[in-house]
Amino acid sequence: MTYVYDIFISYRRRPPVEDWVRYHFYPLLKKWLPQSMPREPMIFIDVGVETGTEWAIALENALKSSRCLLPVLSPDYFRSNWCLAEWQSMIEREQQLGLRTAQNPNGIIYPVVFSDGEHFPDEAKQIQQRDLRKWNSSYLSFAETKGIVELEQQVQELSEELWNMLQRVPPWQDFPVVTPKVSPNVTVHLPRLQ
């Protein structure tokens, strides 16, 4: 296996986050990330999984073959076992690669804050985040407001930062995919990502 995707978008598949990602954030990222890169970027988002595909295997393969994780954070994100599996798999990968250390403080997780921020786990709070709460409207009509222009400017800046991150990603290895730990004493065994 090798890298296939540059970015794996991880988000809670529930409104309002799901609607915002699909109708506003993802289309803008698809539009602007190619403008910051010398080649066409490969972005994984679960809306592209073909009908009839084994969902769990497809997501695990996409995660393992993605250079960076772009999680869309909200308190609900950290209550989802699926999102936790993606988040903790990339945290484990960073540890395996010697990232987020005193010698190498950079990582391969680029968090985007959709809402809140106060109720995130400590490990999430320690990572520099792009705060997009000001533009988190899930309504389709948001695309007709001044806010969409401001969100587009944020995504342009975000795209440049993602390209900088992508250039620092170490070569592919057989990366772990882990089961999330939802509390210090409990491990949830999911039907996927085990």
C-alpha positions, 0 to 999 in steps of 0.5 A: 500500500502507499499514499493515495489521498492527500487529505482525509476529511473526518466529520460527524455525519449528522446535521448541522456539521454534515450539511456544512461540510457537504454544501459549503466547506468541501466545495470550497476546499475542492476549489481552492486546494488545487490553487495551492498545489503543483498537482491535483490534490486527492481528497477523501470524503465519504460521500464518494464511497460507491454503492455496494462497497464494504463501508468499513473496509473502504474507510479503513483503506482510505484512512491508512492511505491518506497523508493528512487528517482534516477533522471538522471538530465539534463536541459531537465529533468526540462522541462518535466512535467512528470519528474517534477511530479516525482521530486516534489512528492519526494520533497513533501515526504521529507518535509512530513517526515521531511527530508533535515532539520537542524535536518536531512539533509539526503534525499531520492533523489539521483541525477545523473547529465547527463549534464549541472548542471548550468541550474537546479532549485535552489532546485536541486542545493542544493542537493549533486549530483553524476556527471557522465557527463564525461561518458555520451556517448549515443553511443552503442560503448561506451561500448567498451571503457575505459570510460565504466570501469570508469563509472562502478567504479562510479556505484559501488560507487553509489550503496554503497551510495544508500544502505546507503540511503535505510537503512535510509528510514522511514516507508511507509506512504500514500505519496502525488503525486503532479502536478508540478509547472512549474513557480511561477504563473502556475500549469500544470495539467497532465493526471497523478500524480494529 
